[in-house]
Amino acid sequence: MTTILHIDASARLGRSHTRRLSARFVEAWLARRPHDTVIRRDVGLEPPPPVTEAWIAAAFTRPERRTPEMRAALAVSDALVDELERADLIVAGVPMYNFGMPAPMKAWVDNIVRVGRTFGFDRGRPGEPYWPMLSGKRLVTLGARGDWGYGPGGRIAGLNHVEPHLQTVFRYIGITDAVSIAVEYDEFADERIRQSLQAAEAEIDGRVARMTAEAMAA
């Protein structure tokens, strides 16, 4: 059995390309493996609370010393980390907003990067004081961009702070198996966006076929 954490971050609903792509991925997966589990988390519709001073104080206090107020400050974060820990595969629909991820997705990231939960830290540890605490998980990011050329080697790849940012975060907590599929040309509303969508959908179908075959063989 595979558990999928399906995340959507777009503020758009029916017009969202990333919602369309993430839904296609999950639906194609379930068509092949209908008994797998999906955890749904829509941060676009229900944004996690941002990190606050109270959150930071609670997160860096040992669990046995936390007050009821501290536990309350971490309640949403604990739920989000629990979902992430349960998941084998994270499928995230994340559009590009002003060269980066939407604010609700950044809030999700800030809530799941947790000392003692997803990464370890010890000042006295020889060498590297930080270490990842998650493993054996995979990340698939489905993106959408208004312009074109944001992919590796593209004309404005250096302006893409979505997939590189997410992959950095996930590597930090121990998830190194990551792929991204994205559509471009959204702002042009012509044949190019239609072709980009078709290419992304074909890539999703191929990726799902390979990944489900690997899951069956495991």
C-alpha positions as CSV (number, residue, x, y, z in Angstrom):
1,M,0.0,0.0,0.0
2,T,1.1,3.5,-0.9
3,T,-0.1,6.6,1.0
4,I,-0.2,9.8,-1.1
5,L,-0.2,13.2,0.5
6,H,-2.0,15.4,-2.2
7,I,-1.4,19.1,-1.6
8,D,-2.8,22.0,-3.6
9,A,-1.6,25.5,-3.1
10,S,-3.3,27.5,-5.9
11,A,-5.7,30.4,-5.0
12,R,-7.6,29.5,-8.1
13,L,-10.1,26.8,-8.3
14,G,-11.6,25.8,-11.6
15,R,-9.1,27.8,-13.6
16,S,-6.1,26.4,-11.8
17,H,-3.6,24.4,-14.0
18,T,-1.8,23.0,-11.0
19,R,-5.0,21.7,-9.5
20,R,-5.8,20.1,-12.8
21,L,-2.4,18.5,-13.0
22,S,-2.3,17.3,-9.4
23,A,-5.8,15.8,-9.8
24,R,-4.8,14.0,-13.0
25,F,-1.7,12.5,-11.3
26,V,-3.7,11.2,-8.3
27,E,-6.6,10.0,-10.4
28,A,-4.3,8.2,-12.8
29,W,-2.5,6.6,-9.8
30,L,-5.7,5.4,-8.2
31,A,-6.9,4.0,-11.5
32,R,-3.9,1.7,-11.4
33,R,-3.8,1.2,-7.6
34,P,-7.3,1.8,-6.2
35,H,-6.6,0.5,-2.8
36,D,-3.9,3.1,-2.0
37,T,-4.6,5.9,0.5
38,V,-4.8,9.6,-0.3
39,I,-4.4,12.3,2.4
40,R,-5.9,15.6,1.1
41,R,-4.4,18.9,2.2
42,D,-5.6,22.0,0.4
43,V,-3.5,24.9,1.6
44,G,-4.8,27.2,-1.1
45,L,-8.3,27.0,0.5
46,E,-7.2,26.5,4.1
47,P,-3.8,28.2,4.6
48,P,-1.8,27.1,7.6
49,P,-1.1,29.8,10.2
50,P,2.3,31.5,9.8
51,V,5.1,30.9,12.2
52,T,5.0,33.3,15.2
53,E,7.2,34.0,18.2
54,A,5.0,31.7,20.3
55,W,5.4,28.9,17.7
56,I,9.2,29.2,17.7
57,A,9.4,29.2,21.5
58,A,7.2,26.1,21.6
59,A,9.0,24.2,18.8
60,F,12.4,24.8,20.5
61,T,11.1,23.6,23.9
62,R,11.5,20.0,24.7
63,P,8.1,18.2,24.4
64,E,7.9,17.2,28.0
65,R,8.4,20.8,29.1
66,R,5.8,22.4,26.8
67,T,2.9,24.2,28.4
68,P,-0.7,23.7,27.2
69,E,-0.4,27.0,25.4
70,M,2.8,25.8,23.6
71,R,1.1,22.6,22.6
72,A,-1.8,24.6,21.2
73,A,0.6,26.8,19.3
74,L,2.0,23.7,17.6
75,A,-1.3,21.8,17.0
76,V,-1.6,22.6,13.3
77,S,2.1,22.0,12.7
78,D,1.8,18.6,14.5
79,A,-1.1,17.6,12.3
80,L,0.8,18.6,9.1
81,V,3.9,16.8,10.2
82,D,1.9,13.7,11.1
83,E,0.4,13.7,7.5
84,L,3.9,14.1,6.0
85,E,5.3,11.2,8.1
86,R,2.4,8.9,7.0
87,A,3.0,9.7,3.3
88,D,5.1,7.6,1.0
89,L,4.5,10.0,-1.9
90,I,3.9,13.8,-1.8
91,V,2.1,15.2,-4.9
92,A,2.0,18.9,-4.7
93,G,0.3,21.3,-7.1
94,V,2.3,24.6,-6.6
95,P,2.0,27.5,-9.1
96,M,4.6,30.2,-9.4
97,Y,3.5,33.5,-7.8
98,N,6.0,36.3,-8.4
99,F,8.9,33.9,-9.0
100,G,8.2,31.9,-5.8
101,M,5.6,29.6,-4.2
102,P,2.3,30.9,-2.9
103,A,2.3,32.2,0.7
104,P,0.1,29.4,2.0
105,M,2.6,26.8,0.6
106,K,5.5,28.7,2.3
107,A,3.5,28.6,5.5
108,W,3.1,24.8,5.1
109,V,6.8,24.5,4.6
110,D,7.5,26.6,7.7
111,N,5.2,24.4,9.7
112,I,6.7,21.1,8.7
113,V,10.4,22.0,9.0
114,R,10.5,21.1,12.7
115,V,13.4,20.4,15.0
116,G,13.0,17.0,16.6
117,R,10.3,16.0,14.1
118,T,11.7,16.4,10.6
119,F,15.3,17.4,11.3
120,G,17.6,16.9,14.2
121,F,20.0,19.4,15.7
122,D,22.7,19.0,18.3
123,R,25.3,21.7,18.9
124,G,27.7,19.2,20.4
125,R,27.5,16.7,17.5
126,P,30.8,16.3,15.8
127,G,30.9,17.6,12.2
128,E,27.4,18.5,10.9
129,P,25.1,19.5,13.8
130,Y,21.9,19.1,11.6
131,W,20.6,15.8,10.2
132,P,17.4,14.8,8.3
133,M,14.8,12.6,10.1
134,L,12.6,11.5,7.1
135,S,13.5,9.0,4.5
136,G,12.0,6.6,1.9
137,K,9.6,9.2,0.5
138,R,9.2,10.8,-3.0
139,L,8.1,14.2,-4.1
140,V,6.3,15.1,-7.3
141,T,5.7,18.9,-7.9
142,L,3.2,20.0,-10.5
143,G,3.8,23.6,-11.4
144,A,2.4,26.4,-13.7
145,R,4.2,29.6,-14.9
146,G,3.0,32.6,-16.8
147,D,6.1,33.0,-18.8
148,W,8.4,30.4,-20.4
149,G,12.0,29.3,-19.9
150,Y,12.0,28.6,-16.1
151,G,13.1,25.0,-16.4
152,P,16.8,23.8,-16.0
153,G,18.9,25.5,-18.7
154,G,16.0,27.8,-19.7
155,R,16.3,31.4,-20.6
156,I,15.2,32.6,-17.1
157,A,15.8,29.5,-15.0
158,G,17.6,31.6,-12.4
159,L,14.3,33.3,-11.7
160,N,12.6,30.1,-10.7
161,H,12.4,29.9,-6.9
162,V,9.6,27.3,-6.7
163,E,10.9,23.8,-7.4
164,P,14.5,24.6,-6.4
165,H,13.2,26.0,-3.1
166,L,10.9,23.0,-2.4
167,Q,13.6,20.5,-3.3
168,T,16.1,22.2,-1.0
169,V,13.6,22.0,1.8
170,F,12.8,18.4,1.2
171,R,16.4,17.4,0.9
172,Y,17.1,19.1,4.2
173,I,14.5,16.9,6.0
174,G,15.6,13.7,4.1
175,I,13.5,13.5,1.0
176,T,15.8,13.4,-2.0
177,D,13.8,11.6,-4.7
178,A,12.0,14.6,-6.3
179,V,10.7,15.3,-9.8
180,S,8.8,18.3,-11.2
181,I,6.4,18.7,-14.1
182,A,5.2,22.2,-15.1
183,V,3.2,24.1,-17.7
184,E,4.3,27.4,-19.1
185,Y,3.0,30.2,-21.3
186,D,-0.1,30.7,-19.2
187,E,-0.1,34.5,-19.6
188,F,-0.1,34.2,-23.4
189,A,-3.4,32.2,-23.6
190,D,-2.6,30.8,-27.1
191,E,-1.6,27.5,-28.7
192,R,1.6,27.4,-26.6
193,I,-0.2,26.9,-23.3
194,R,-2.4,24.3,-24.8
195,Q,0.6,22.4,-26.1
196,S,2.4,22.8,-22.8
197,L,-0.6,21.4,-21.0
198,Q,-0.8,18.4,-23.3
199,A,2.9,17.7,-22.8
200,A,2.6,17.9,-19.1
201,E,-0.4,15.6,-19.0
202,A,1.5,13.1,-21.2
203,E,4.5,13.3,-18.9
204,I,2.2,12.7,-15.9
205,D,0.7,9.7,-17.4
206,G,4.1,8.2,-18.2
207,R,5.4,9.0,-14.8
208,V,2.5,7.4,-13.1
209,A,2.8,4.3,-15.2
210,R,6.5,3.9,-14.2
211,M,6.0,4.7,-10.6
212,T,3.0,2.4,-10.1
213,A,4.9,-0.4,-11.8
214,E,7.8,0.2,-9.4
215,A,5.4,0.1,-6.5
216,M,3.9,-3.2,-7.7
217,A,7.4,-4.7,-8.0
218,A,8.6,-3.5,-4.6
